[in-house]
Amino acid sequence: PGRLRETRSAEALPVALAFELWFRPPYDWESMLAFLGHRAIDSVETVTRDTYARTVSIAHRGALHVGRIEVRRSPRKSALRVSVSPSLARAVPVVLSRVKRAFDLACDPAVIAAALGPLAAGRPGLRVPGTFDGFELAVRAVVGQQISVRAARTLLGRIAQTFGEPVSPDEGNALTRLFPAAARMAVVPPGELVKLGLTQARARTLVGLAAAVASGALRLEPESDVDATLVALTALPGIGP
């Protein structure tokens, strides 16, 4: 971390920065990847047989850091190996904390097994998939209501392609877009979302949600107060209890 802080340019860093994040075994990595793979947003995420990768945008210390990450399980350790592009070097602590949350690395599988008993016996080490960004997860929830996972994935891909900022080209890399920021979505006319396949009501809800997040009226970070967040969410048109 000290070397990263001292480095003044991404060009002076390796092609990728590698880290290991430990977890308590067992970890059902295959189930986690399967869940994420079914929901991966085109141009923002890719999931292979053993790897999850995505574009990332981190606001940290007054600057916006944009890049790509790749996560895979270590073949010999109880750890996930995280590859981070040099453009994210100054935001590495934030990136790694988001990886920990997204892949539920603080979980104690023994506690889960004891509570669920036979329900968990067939898949030891199951984790709860998290998210890299609260707003992104909220958009997924709104878009995915009452439609199939495949249909939701299609709509989210269209939203990302239409409103997401492009990421600097990387030869042969399919990760070319950031998931749209709340500030960007807050100014999108609902009719533009309807053209992509959303209903009029859902488009209005999405823009209202984005406006609330962009203004700070709604905070979707892990440290946010749950009760206050519920009140702010259900105050939005189209979001019920």
C-alpha positions as CSV (number, residue, x, y, z in Angstrom):
1,P,0.0,0.0,0.0
2,G,2.8,2.4,0.7
3,R,4.4,1.8,-2.7
4,L,1.0,2.4,-4.3
5,R,0.6,5.7,-2.6
6,E,4.1,6.8,-3.6
7,T,3.7,5.9,-7.3
8,R,2.7,8.9,-9.3
9,S,1.6,7.3,-12.5
10,A,-0.1,4.2,-13.7
11,E,2.6,3.7,-16.3
12,A,5.1,2.9,-13.5
13,L,3.0,0.1,-12.2
14,P,2.7,-3.6,-13.4
15,V,0.1,-4.5,-16.0
16,A,-2.1,-5.7,-13.1
17,L,-1.9,-5.5,-9.3
18,A,-2.5,-8.8,-7.6
19,F,-4.0,-9.4,-4.1
20,E,-5.3,-12.3,-2.1
21,L,-8.4,-12.1,0.2
22,W,-8.8,-14.9,2.7
23,F,-12.0,-16.6,3.6
24,R,-13.1,-19.3,6.0
25,P,-13.5,-22.6,4.1
26,P,-15.6,-24.2,2.7
27,Y,-16.6,-21.8,0.0
28,D,-19.0,-22.9,-2.8
29,W,-17.3,-20.9,-5.5
30,E,-19.1,-22.8,-8.3
31,S,-22.5,-21.7,-7.0
32,M,-21.4,-18.1,-6.6
33,L,-20.1,-18.0,-10.2
34,A,-23.3,-19.6,-11.5
35,F,-25.5,-17.1,-9.8
36,L,-23.4,-14.2,-11.0
37,G,-23.1,-15.6,-14.5
38,H,-26.9,-15.9,-15.0
39,R,-27.1,-12.2,-14.1
40,A,-24.0,-10.7,-15.7
41,I,-24.6,-7.4,-17.5
42,D,-23.1,-7.4,-21.0
43,S,-20.1,-5.0,-21.4
44,V,-20.0,-4.5,-17.6
45,E,-19.4,-8.0,-16.3
46,T,-18.1,-11.3,-17.7
47,V,-18.2,-14.7,-15.9
48,T,-16.3,-17.8,-17.1
49,R,-16.0,-21.3,-15.6
50,D,-13.6,-20.0,-12.9
51,T,-13.5,-16.2,-13.1
52,Y,-15.6,-13.1,-12.5
53,A,-14.5,-9.8,-14.0
54,R,-16.1,-6.4,-14.3
55,T,-15.5,-2.7,-14.8
56,V,-15.3,-0.5,-11.7
57,S,-15.7,3.2,-10.9
58,I,-14.6,4.4,-7.5
59,A,-15.0,7.9,-6.1
60,H,-12.2,8.2,-3.6
61,R,-10.5,11.3,-2.0
62,G,-12.0,13.7,-4.5
63,A,-11.1,11.7,-7.6
64,L,-12.8,9.2,-9.8
65,H,-10.9,6.0,-10.4
66,V,-12.0,3.8,-13.3
67,G,-10.7,0.4,-14.3
68,R,-11.3,-3.4,-14.4
69,I,-11.0,-6.2,-11.8
70,E,-10.8,-9.9,-12.1
71,V,-11.6,-12.4,-9.3
72,R,-10.8,-16.0,-9.1
73,R,-10.3,-18.7,-6.5
74,S,-6.8,-19.5,-5.5
75,P,-6.0,-23.0,-6.5
76,R,-4.1,-23.9,-3.3
77,K,-5.2,-21.4,-0.6
78,S,-8.5,-20.5,1.1
79,A,-8.4,-17.2,-0.7
80,L,-9.7,-15.3,-3.7
81,R,-7.2,-13.8,-6.0
82,V,-8.0,-10.3,-7.2
83,S,-6.4,-8.7,-10.1
84,V,-6.8,-4.9,-10.3
85,S,-5.9,-2.6,-13.2
86,P,-3.2,0.0,-12.4
87,S,-5.7,2.8,-13.0
88,L,-7.4,1.8,-9.7
89,A,-4.1,1.8,-7.7
90,R,-5.0,4.8,-5.5
91,A,-8.4,3.3,-4.7
92,V,-7.2,-0.3,-3.9
93,P,-8.4,-0.4,-0.3
94,V,-11.9,0.6,-1.4
95,V,-11.8,-1.9,-4.3
96,L,-10.8,-4.7,-2.0
97,S,-13.5,-3.9,0.6
98,R,-16.1,-4.0,-2.2
99,V,-14.8,-7.4,-3.3
100,K,-15.1,-8.7,0.3
101,R,-18.7,-7.5,0.5
102,A,-19.7,-8.7,-3.0
103,F,-18.3,-12.2,-2.3
104,D,-19.4,-12.4,1.3
105,L,-15.9,-13.2,2.6
106,A,-16.7,-12.3,6.2
107,C,-19.2,-15.2,6.4
108,D,-18.6,-18.0,8.9
109,P,-19.8,-21.2,7.1
110,A,-20.0,-23.2,10.3
111,V,-22.6,-20.8,11.7
112,I,-24.7,-21.1,8.5
113,A,-24.4,-24.9,8.5
114,A,-25.5,-25.1,12.1
115,A,-28.5,-22.8,11.5
116,L,-29.7,-24.4,8.2
117,G,-28.8,-28.0,9.0
118,P,-30.1,-30.4,6.2
119,L,-31.0,-27.5,3.9
120,A,-27.3,-26.5,3.6
121,A,-25.8,-30.0,3.7
122,G,-25.8,-30.5,-0.1
123,R,-23.9,-27.3,-0.9
124,P,-21.5,-26.6,2.0
125,G,-19.9,-23.1,1.9
126,L,-22.8,-21.3,0.2
127,R,-22.4,-17.5,0.4
128,V,-24.9,-14.6,-0.1
129,P,-23.9,-12.8,-3.3
130,G,-23.4,-9.1,-2.6
131,T,-22.8,-6.1,-4.8
132,F,-20.1,-3.6,-5.8
133,D,-22.5,-0.7,-5.8
134,G,-25.8,0.0,-4.0
135,F,-27.3,2.0,-6.8
136,E,-26.5,-0.8,-9.3
137,L,-28.2,-3.3,-7.1
138,A,-31.3,-1.1,-6.6
139,V,-31.5,-0.7,-10.4
140,R,-31.3,-4.5,-10.8
141,A,-34.2,-4.8,-8.3
142,V,-36.4,-2.3,-10.1
143,V,-35.7,-3.6,-13.6
144,G,-36.1,-7.3,-12.6
145,Q,-39.5,-7.0,-10.9
146,Q,-42.1,-9.5,-12.4
147,I,-39.9,-10.5,-15.3
148,S,-37.5,-13.4,-15.9
149,V,-33.8,-13.2,-15.1
150,R,-32.9,-13.4,-18.8
151,A,-35.3,-10.5,-19.6
152,A,-33.9,-8.4,-16.8
153,R,-30.3,-9.1,-18.0
154,T,-31.2,-8.0,-21.5
155,L,-32.7,-4.7,-20.3
156,L,-29.8,-4.0,-18.0
157,G,-27.4,-4.6,-20.9
158,R,-29.3,-2.1,-23.0
159,I,-29.2,0.5,-20.2
160,A,-25.4,0.0,-19.7
161,Q,-24.7,0.3,-23.5
162,T,-26.9,3.4,-23.8
163,F,-26.1,5.4,-20.7
164,G,-22.9,3.8,-19.3
165,E,-19.6,5.7,-19.7
166,P,-17.1,3.9,-22.0
167,V,-14.0,2.4,-20.5
168,S,-10.6,2.9,-22.3
169,P,-10.1,0.2,-24.9
170,D,-8.2,-3.0,-24.0
171,E,-7.6,-5.3,-26.9
172,G,-9.8,-8.4,-26.8
173,N,-11.6,-7.3,-23.6
174,A,-15.4,-7.4,-23.6
175,L,-15.6,-5.1,-20.6
176,T,-16.2,-1.8,-22.3
177,R,-18.8,0.1,-20.2
178,L,-19.3,1.3,-16.7
179,F,-22.7,0.7,-15.1
180,P,-24.4,4.1,-15.4
181,A,-24.0,6.4,-12.4
182,A,-27.0,7.7,-10.5
183,A,-26.2,11.3,-11.6
184,R,-26.4,10.2,-15.2
185,M,-29.6,8.2,-14.8
186,A,-31.3,11.0,-12.9
187,V,-31.4,13.2,-16.0
188,V,-32.6,10.5,-18.5
189,P,-36.1,11.2,-19.8
190,P,-38.3,8.2,-18.9
191,G,-39.3,8.0,-22.5
192,E,-35.7,7.0,-23.4
193,L,-35.9,4.1,-21.0
194,V,-39.3,3.1,-22.5
195,K,-37.6,2.9,-25.9
196,L,-35.2,0.3,-24.4
197,G,-38.2,-1.9,-23.3
198,L,-39.1,-0.7,-19.8
199,T,-42.7,0.1,-18.9
200,Q,-43.6,3.7,-18.4
201,A,-44.1,3.2,-14.7
202,R,-40.8,1.4,-14.2
203,A,-39.0,4.0,-16.2
204,R,-40.3,6.7,-13.9
205,T,-39.4,4.7,-10.8
206,L,-35.8,4.2,-12.1
207,V,-35.3,7.9,-12.8
208,G,-36.8,8.8,-9.4
209,L,-34.5,6.3,-7.7
210,A,-31.5,7.7,-9.4
211,A,-32.4,11.3,-8.5
212,A,-32.8,10.4,-4.8
213,V,-29.4,8.7,-4.8
214,A,-27.7,11.5,-6.8
215,S,-29.1,14.2,-4.4
216,G,-28.0,12.3,-1.3
217,A,-31.6,11.9,-0.1
218,L,-31.1,8.1,-0.4
219,R,-27.9,6.4,0.6
220,L,-27.3,2.8,-0.3
221,E,-24.0,2.1,1.3
222,P,-23.4,-0.7,3.8
223,E,-23.1,1.7,6.8
224,S,-26.5,3.4,6.0
225,D,-29.2,3.2,8.6
226,V,-31.6,0.4,7.6
227,D,-34.8,2.0,8.9
228,A,-34.1,5.4,7.4
229,T,-33.2,3.7,4.1
230,L,-36.5,1.8,4.1
231,V,-38.4,5.1,4.7
232,A,-36.6,6.8,1.9
233,L,-37.1,3.9,-0.5
234,T,-40.8,3.5,0.1
235,A,-41.3,7.2,-0.4
236,L,-40.3,6.8,-4.0
237,P,-43.2,6.2,-6.5
238,G,-43.3,2.6,-7.6
239,I,-41.4,1.2,-4.6
240,G,-43.6,-0.5,-2.0
241,P,-42.9,-2.2,1.3
